[in-house]
Amino acid sequence: MSFQPHLPLIVQSDRTILLEVQNPLFSEARQALSGFAELVKSPEYIHTYRITPLSLWNAASSGLTAGKVIDALHAYSKYGVPPAIAGEIHDVMSRFGRIRLEKWEEHLVLVSEDSVLLAELAGYKEVARLLGDRLGPAAYRIALHARGLIKQELIKLGYPVQDVAGYSAGEPCHVELRGCTSAGKPFALRDYQQEAVDTFYAGGSVYGGSGVLVLPCGAGKTIVGLGAIDKLKTATLILTTNATSVRQWIAELLDKTTLTAEQVGEYTGDKKEIKPVTVATYQILTYRPDAAEDDYPHLKLLTERDWGLIIYDEVHLLPAPVFRVTAGIQAKRRLGLTATLVREDGREGDVFTLIGPKKFEMPWKDLEEKGWIAEARCTEIRLPIDPLLRERYAYATPQQKYRIAAENPHKLEVVKKLLERHREDRVLIIGQYLKQLEEIARACGIPLITGKTPERERERLYTLFKNGELTRLIVSKVANFAVDLPDANVAIQLSGTFGSRQEEAQRLGRILRPKPADNTAHFYTLVTRDTREQEFALHRQLFLIEQGYRYTIAQMKDFLA
């Protein structure tokens, strides 16, 4: 194929794809790529995508064929498509659906048109132990409890199972979305929220009902969850990260649906209610009376009622014990909600297998351009380290080095300067080392929320912040996830969990909800220069760069001048 310089893509043999942002065909090509490639980086001028087995299987699960993927690449590529890449796309995508789970009368059956392939896979010990009676040359009965386990084993071998065995309807639960909230404000799903719900539902067919929806913090993942409950009208279990998030879900359910308080239950350390719609924490499910025993008494909640839908909020944080139980409840419809599919434990394949493939994704920058989330300005402020502290740092262990850098006393000076600069704004100060947070709280006269803060006191402070009676709040890691602080527009990050991209996503998300006046949010990260903290910061920033955010670097001396 001849060189076509007017086209926006370069497809490379290492499965990466470069997309020119300034090209007139950028939007068109990006839309095509979003269906089968993963965005790796999206800075100003060149976006980088990567084709992976998971991205291709996600594409196949949504109905794309290898031919359409390769045609899209040819349509936008300057140099054509390397033959090896085209061949690999055909091979990888052909594996999706070659093995299927189907329902034959009341039996769950693993089937394939390729009897030789199925026989080969059945020869693996971990697969063989899950197979029941052979029903033909290419069909095996599978025990109902093994539905998830067989999918986990086969994806490890490179053959994702297409699960079209359907779902149980679950206990009926009549619910409707309100046209107005309880406060009388008009309410309806936004276009992209409705699209996300419809994509998950897939007309009620066996091709829908399980999957993950990727939406930025502030885009209304909870509202999408309400839309799914309204669509299915069935008993629903909602799992989320902490008790504060549980109560926020309950408040939204009562505010925006016709459900009553008698129909919505809280299942936490404080209450153990099981109602037609029940909201629980991951922590209570993974509680063990004896840490040495493999006994999780509350995991039975997942099977205690005839749930028709289970919603996994912040699915990228799904704990391992919940994965295990989820493998056994594959007849339930499963909806995952998240701002990022990145998992620090590398178990994205388990999310794909046990919750379902990615069904819908809305890029952060697209929502920002439309005004649905705030425009984010990200700044890293680099601080010097004093000579005495530098000497202590030099002789410390690697873990001690990070903490010494993170607790640099100069950070208090910068915090005071930022508070002065943003005196009219609502500011969150976030960190992980309690001694440092307590010192800043005392020095600046700002309330502090940590893991030790009683739940009622946390909620009181969050409420004061939401109402504008409190405009500064210091929070530890307890506020990383699922905390609704809609009017926060400045975040100052003192320290983080080493190089966690998940945490960076969630902390930025705390300030991205749209603002009524100036729709701008400021995200500051304070980093000690030339230390391990700076190394980890580079990894954390990768998430922001991938999403297209610019990261300005400032030196403390210039910033304080």
C-alpha positions in Angstrom: 0.0 0.0 0.0 1.4 3.4 -1.0 2.1 6.2 1.6 -0.9 8.4 2.3 0.3 11.3 4.3 -3.2 12.9 4.8 -4.3 9.9 7.0 -3.9 10.2 10.8 -2.7 6.7 11.9 0.6 4.8 12.0 0.0 1.1 12.8 3.2 -0.5 14.1 4.2 -4.2 14.3 4.5 -4.1 18.1 0.6 -3.6 18.2 0.8 0.1 19.1 -1.0 2.7 17.0 -0.1 6.4 16.8 -2.9 8.9 16.2 -2.2 12.5 15.1 -4.4 14.9 17.1 -4.2 17.8 14.7 -5.3 15.7 11.7 -8.8 16.6 10.3 -9.7 12.9 10.5 -8.7 12.7 14.2 -12.2 12.4 15.7 -13.4 10.0 13.1 -10.3 7.7 13.6 -10.5 8.0 17.4 -14.1 6.8 17.3 -13.1 3.8 15.2 -10.2 2.9 17.5 -12.2 3.1 20.7 -14.0 0.0 19.7 -11.0 -2.3 19.6 -7.9 -0.7 21.1 -6.8 0.6 24.5 -5.7 4.2 24.9 -2.2 4.2 26.4 -1.3 7.9 26.3 -3.1 11.0 25.1 -0.9 14.1 25.4 -1.2 17.1 23.1 -0.2 15.9 19.7 0.1 12.2 19.4 -2.2 9.7 21.1 -1.0 6.1 21.5 -3.2 3.1 21.4 -2.4 -0.6 21.9 -4.1 -3.6 20.6 -4.3 -6.4 23.2 -6.1 -9.7 23.5 -8.5 -8.2 26.0 -9.2 -5.2 23.8 -10.0 -7.4 20.8 -12.1 -9.7 22.9 -14.1 -6.7 24.2 -14.5 -5.7 20.5 -15.7 -9.2 19.6 -18.1 -9.3 22.4 -19.7 -6.1 21.1 -20.2 -7.6 17.6 -17.1 -6.3 15.8 -15.4 -8.7 13.4 -11.7 -9.0 12.6 -12.5 -7.9 9.1 -14.1 -4.6 10.3 -11.2 -4.0 12.7 -8.6 -4.4 9.9 -10.7 -2.4 7.5 -10.8 0.5 10.0 -7.0 0.4 10.4 -6.5 0.4 6.6 -9.0 3.3 6.2 -6.9 5.6 8.4 -3.3 4.3 8.3 -0.6 6.2 6.4 1.4 3.1 5.7 -1.2 0.4 5.7 -1.3 -2.5 8.3 1.6 -4.8 8.8 0.6 -8.3 7.7 1.7 -9.8 11.0 -0.7 -7.5 12.8 -3.6 -8.4 10.5 -3.0 -12.1 11.0 -2.8 -11.7 14.8 -6.1 -9.8 14.9 -7.8 -12.6 13.0 -6.3 -15.2 15.2 -7.1 -13.5 18.6 -10.6 -12.4 17.7 -11.5 -15.8 16.2 -10.9 -17.3 19.7 -13.8 -15.4 21.2 -17.0 -17.4 20.8 -15.3 -20.6 19.7 -16.1 -21.9 23.1 -19.6 -21.0 24.5 -21.7 -21.6 27.5 -25.3 -22.4 26.6 -28.4 -23.5 28.4 -29.8 -26.9 27.2 -33.1 -27.2 29.0 -32.0 -27.0 32.6 -28.4 -27.9 32.0 -25.4 -25.6 31.6 -23.3 -26.9 28.7 -19.9 -26.0 27.4 -20.0 -26.3 23.6 -17.9 -25.7 20.5 -18.2 -26.3 16.7 -14.5 -27.4 16.9 -14.5 -30.8 18.6 -10.7 -31.1 18.3 -10.2 -27.8 20.1 -12.5 -28.7 22.8 -10.8 -32.0 23.3 -7.5 -30.3 23.5 -8.7 -27.8 26.1 -10.4 -30.7 28.1 -6.9 -32.3 28.3 -5.7 -29.6 30.7 -6.0 -30.7 34.3 -7.5 -27.5 35.6 -10.2 -27.6 32.9 -10.9 -31.3 33.1 -11.8 -31.1 36.8 -14.6 -28.7 36.0 -16.2 -30.8 33.2 -19.2 -33.0 33.8 -20.6 -35.6 31.5 -19.7 -35.5 27.9 -22.9 -34.9 25.9 -21.5 -35.3 22.4 -18.3 -34.9 20.4 -18.1 -31.2 21.4 -20.3 -30.6 24.4 -19.8 -31.1 28.2 -22.2 -30.6 31.0 -21.0 -28.0 33.5 -22.2 -27.7 37.1 -24.0 -24.4 37.7 -21.5 -23.4 40.4 -18.6 -23.9 37.9 -19.9 -21.3 35.4 -17.4 -18.7 36.5 -14.5 -21.1 37.2 -14.5 -22.6 33.8 -14.4 -19.1 32.2 -11.4 -18.2 34.4 -9.5 -21.3 33.4 -10.2 -21.0 29.7 -9.2 -17.3 29.4 -5.8 -18.2 30.9 -5.4 -20.6 27.9 -6.3 -17.8 25.5 -9.9 -18.8 24.8 -12.4 -16.4 26.4 -15.8 -18.1 26.7 -18.8 -16.5 25.2 -21.5 -16.9 27.9 -24.9 -16.9 26.4 -26.5 -19.1 29.0 -28.7 -16.3 30.2 -29.7 -15.0 33.6 -32.3 -15.6 36.3 -34.9 -12.9 36.4 -34.6 -12.5 40.1 -37.3 -11.3 42.6 -39.5 -8.6 41.0 -39.1 -5.1 42.4 -41.3 -2.4 40.9 -39.3 0.8 40.6 -39.4 3.9 38.3 -37.1 6.9 37.8 -38.7 10.1 39.0 -39.2 13.0 36.6 -38.4 15.3 39.4 -36.2 14.8 42.5 -37.7 14.9 46.0 -36.7 18.6 46.1 -38.7 19.3 42.9 -35.8 19.6 40.5 -36.2 18.1 37.0 -34.4 14.8 36.6 -33.6 12.6 33.6 -30.6 10.6 32.4 -28.2 12.4 30.3 -27.7 11.1 26.7 -24.5 9.2 27.5 -25.9 7.8 30.7 -28.9 6.4 28.8 -26.6 5.0 26.1 -24.6 3.3 28.8 -27.7 1.7 30.4 -29.0 0.6 27.0 -25.7 -0.9 26.0 -25.6 -2.9 29.2 -29.2 -4.1 28.9 -28.9 -5.0 25.2 -32.7 -5.3 24.8 -32.8 -7.9 27.6 -31.1 -10.5 25.5 -28.5 -13.0 26.6 -25.9 -10.8 25.0 -26.4 -8.1 27.6 -26.7 -8.3 31.4 -23.1 -8.5 32.4 -20.3 -6.0 31.8 -18.4 -2.9 32.9 -19.2 0.7 32.2 -16.3 3.1 32.4 -17.2 6.6 33.3 -15.2 9.4 34.9 -15.7 10.5 38.5 -18.4 13.2 38.3 -20.0 11.7 35.2 -22.8 10.1 37.3 -21.9 6.4 37.6 -24.5 6.2 40.4 -27.2 7.6 38.1 -26.3 5.0 35.5 -26.8 2.4 38.2 -30.2 3.8 39.0 -31.0 3.6 35.3 -30.1 -0.1 35.2 -32.3 -0.8 38.3 -35.1 1.0 36.6 -34.6 -1.0 33.4 -34.6 -4.4 35.0 -37.0 -3.8 37.9 -35.6 -6.6 40.0 -34.2 -7.1 43.5 -30.7 -5.5 43.4 -27.6 -5.8 45.6 -25.2 -2.8 45.3 -21.6 -3.3 46.6 -19.5 -0.3 47.2 -16.3 0.9 49.0 -17.4 2.3 52.4 -20.3 3.2 54.6 -20.3 6.8 53.4 -20.7 5.6 49.9 -23.5 3.2 51.0 -25.5 6.1 52.4 -24.9 8.3 49.3 -26.3 5.5 47.2 -29.3 5.2 49.5 -29.9 8.9 49.4 -29.8 8.9 45.5 -32.2 5.9 45.4 -34.7 7.7 47.6 -34.3 11.0 45.9 -34.5 9.9 42.2 -36.6 6.7 42.2 -40.0 5.7 43.5 -38.4 3.3 46.0 -39.3 4.0 49.6 -37.2 3.7 52.7 -38.9 0.4 53.5 -37.6 -1.0 50.2 -33.9 0.1 50.6 -31.6 -1.6 53.1 -28.1 -0.8 54.5 -25.8 -3.7 55.1 -22.7 -2.4 56.9 -20.9 -2.7 60.2 -23.7 -0.6 61.8 -26.8 -2.2 60.2 -27.6 -5.6 58.7 -30.8 -4.9 56.7 -31.7 -7.1 53.7 -34.4 -5.5 51.5 -35.4 -5.5 47.8 -32.6 -3.1 47.1 -29.7 -3.5 49.5 -26.5 -1.5 49.6 -23.4 -3.1 51.2 -19.7 -2.5 51.6 -16.9 -4.7 50.3 -15.4 -4.5 53.7 -18.4 -6.2 55.4 -18.4 -8.9 52.8 -14.7 -9.6 53.3 -14.8 -9.4 57.2 -13.3 -12.5 59.0 -13.8 -13.0 62.7 -10.4 -14.8 62.7 -7.8 -13.6 60.2 -6.2 -17.0 60.2 -9.4 -18.7 59.0 -10.8 -18.7 55.5 -14.3 -17.9 56.8 -16.2 -14.9 55.5 -19.6 -15.0 57.2 -21.2 -12.1 55.3 -20.4 -13.4 51.8 -23.6 -15.3 52.0 -25.3 -12.0 51.3 -24.6 -12.5 47.7 -26.9 -15.5 47.6 -29.2 -14.8 50.5 -31.9 -13.2 48.4 -33.0 -13.9 44.8 -31.1 -10.9 43.4 -31.7 -10.2 39.7 -28.9 -7.6 39.5 -25.6 -7.1 41.4 -23.9 -3.7 40.9 -20.2 -3.6 41.7 -19.3 0.1 42.3 -15.6 1.0 41.8 -15.2 -2.5 40.3 -11.4 -2.0 39.9 -11.3 -2.3 43.8 -13.2 -5.6 43.9 -11.5 -7.7 46.6 -10.2 -11.2 45.8 -12.7 -13.0 48.1 -15.6 -11.3 46.2 -14.1 -12.5 42.9 -14.3 -16.0 44.3 -18.0 -15.8 45.2 -18.8 -13.9 42.0 -17.5 -16.9 40.1 -20.3 -19.0 41.6 -23.2 -16.5 40.9 -22.9 -16.1 37.2 -26.6 -16.6 36.7 -27.1 -13.1 38.2 -26.9 -10.0 36.0 -23.7 -8.2 36.9 -22.9 -4.5 36.3 -19.5 -3.0 37.1 -19.0 0.7 37.4 -15.6 2.4 37.4 -13.6 5.4 36.4 -10.6 3.3 35.4 -10.1 -0.4 34.5 -6.5 -0.2 35.8 -6.0 -2.7 38.7 -2.9 -2.6 40.7 -3.1 -6.4 41.1 -3.3 -7.1 37.4 -6.6 -8.9 37.6 -8.3 -7.1 34.6 -8.8 -10.5 33.1 -10.9 -11.6 36.1 -13.0 -8.5 35.8 -13.6 -9.3 32.1 -14.4 -13.0 32.9 -16.5 -12.7 36.1 -18.2 -9.3 35.8 -18.2 -9.1 32.0 -16.5 -7.3 29.2 -16.2 -3.5 28.9 -19.5 -2.5 27.4 -19.2 1.3 27.4 -16.6 4.0 27.9 -16.9 7.7 28.0 -13.5 9.6 27.8 -12.8 12.2 30.5 -11.9 14.9 28.0 -15.1 14.4 26.0 -17.2 15.2 29.0 -15.0 18.1 30.0 -15.4 19.6 26.5 -19.2 19.3 26.8 -19.2 20.9 30.3 -20.4 17.8 32.1 -17.3 17.7 34.3 -14.9 20.5 35.3 -11.9 21.5 33.3 -8.9 20.2 35.3 -5.6 22.1 35.6 -2.9 19.8 37.1 0.3 21.2 38.7 3.2 19.4 40.3 5.2 21.6 42.7 8.7 20.3 43.4 10.2 21.1 46.7 13.9 21.1 47.8 15.1 18.9 50.7 17.1 20.5 53.5 20.8 19.3 54.0 20.1 17.5 57.4 17.1 15.8 56.0 19.0 14.9 52.8 21.6 13.1 55.0 19.0 11.2 56.8 17.4 10.3 53.5 20.7 9.0 52.1 21.1 6.4 54.8 17.4 5.3 54.9 15.9 2.1 53.5 13.9 2.5 50.2 10.6 2.6 52.1 11.9 5.0 54.6 13.2 7.2 51.8 9.7 7.6 50.4 8.2 8.6 53.7 11.0 11.1 54.5 10.4 12.7 51.2 6.6 12.6 51.5 6.8 14.3 55.0 9.1 17.1 53.8 8.4 20.1 56.2 8.5 22.5 53.3 5.1 21.1 52.3 3.4 23.1 55.0 4.8 26.4 53.5 3.3 25.5 50.1 0.0 24.5 51.6 -0.3 27.8 53.3 0.5 29.6 50.1 -2.1 27.6 48.2 -4.8 28.2 50.8 -4.1 31.9 50.5 -4.2 31.8 46.7 -7.5 29.9 46.8 -9.1 31.6 49.7 -12.5 31.8 47.8 -12.5 28.1 46.8 -13.4 24.8 48.4 -10.1 23.0 49.1 -9.4 19.4 49.9 -6.0 18.5 51.3 -5.2 14.8 50.8 -2.4 12.6 52.2 -1.6 9.3 53.8 0.7 10.0 56.7 -1.3 10.9 59.8 1.4 12.7 61.7 1.8 15.1 58.7 -1.9 15.6 58.3 -2.3 16.3 62.0 0.4 18.9 62.0 -1.1 20.7 59.0 -4.6 20.5 60.6 -3.2 22.2 63.7 -1.1 24.8 61.9 -3.9 25.8 59.5 -6.9 25.3 61.8 -8.6 22.8 59.4 -10.8 19.8 60.4 -9.2 16.4 59.7 -10.9 13.1 58.7 -9.0 9.9 59.1 -9.9 6.2 59.4 -10.2 6.8 63.2 -12.9 9.5 62.7 -16.3 8.1 63.8 -18.7 7.7 60.8 -21.2 10.3 62.1 -18.4 12.9 62.5 -17.2 12.2 59.0 -20.7 12.6 57.6 -21.2 15.8 59.6 -18.0 17.3 58.2 -18.8 16.2 54.7 -22.2 17.8 55.0 -20.8 21.1 56.2 -18.3 21.0 53.3 -21.1 20.3 50.8 -23.3 23.1 52.2 -20.4 25.6 52.0 -20.2 26.2 55.8 -16.8 24.6 55.7 -14.5 25.5 52.8 -11.3 23.6 53.8 -11.0 19.9 54.7 -8.1 17.6 55.3 -8.7 13.9 54.5 -6.6 10.8 54.7 -7.0 7.8 52.3 -10.5 7.3 53.5 -11.7 9.9 51.0 -10.0 8.4 48.0 -13.1 6.5 46.9 -16.8 7.1 46.5 -17.0 10.4 48.5 -19.5 12.9 47.0 -18.1 16.4 47.5 -19.6 18.1 44.5 -18.4 21.6 45.1 -14.7 20.9 45.9 -12.7 22.6 43.2 -9.1 22.5 44.5 -7.2 19.4 45.7 -3.8 19.5 47.3 -2.1 16.1 47.3 0.6 15.8 50.0 1.4 12.2 49.5 0.0 9.0 47.9 0.2 5.3 47.8 3.6 5.1 46.0 2.9 5.0 42.2 -0.9 4.1 42.3 -2.6 5.2 39.1 -5.9 4.2 40.6 -5.5 6.6 43.5 -4.5 9.4 41.1 -7.7 8.8 39.1 -9.9 8.8 42.2 -8.3 11.9 43.8 -8.6 13.9 40.7 -12.2 12.7 40.5 -13.0 14.3 43.8 -12.9 17.8 42.2 -14.3 17.1 38.7 -18.0 17.5 39.2 -19.3 20.5 37.1 -19.2 23.9 38.8 -22.0 26.4 38.5 -19.8 29.4 37.8 -16.2 28.9 36.8 -16.1 25.3 35.6 -12.4 24.9 36.5 -10.7 22.6 39.0 -7.1 22.7 40.3 -5.2 19.6 41.2 -1.8 20.2 43.0 0.7 17.5 43.9 3.6 18.4 46.2 6.7 16.4 45.5 10.2 16.4 47.0 12.7 16.9 44.1 15.2 14.2 43.2 13.8 11.6 45.5 11.9 8.4 45.3 8.7 10.4 45.7 9.4 12.1 42.4 10.0 8.7 40.7 6.6 7.5 42.0 4.9 10.7 41.0 6.0 10.1 37.4 4.1 6.8 37.4 1.1 8.3 39.0 1.0 11.1 36.4 0.8 8.5 33.7 -2.9 8.2 34.3 -3.5 11.9 33.9 -1.4 12.0 30.7 -3.2 9.0 29.3 -6.5 11.0 29.8 -5.1 14.0 27.9 -4.4 16.3 30.9 -1.5 18.6 30.8 0.8 18.5 33.9 2.6 21.8 34.7 5.8 21.5 36.7 6.6 24.4 39.1 9.6 24.8 41.5 8.8 25.8 45.1 11.1 28.9 45.0 9.3 30.2 41.9 5.9 29.3 43.3 6.5 31.1 46.6 8.1 34.2 45.0 
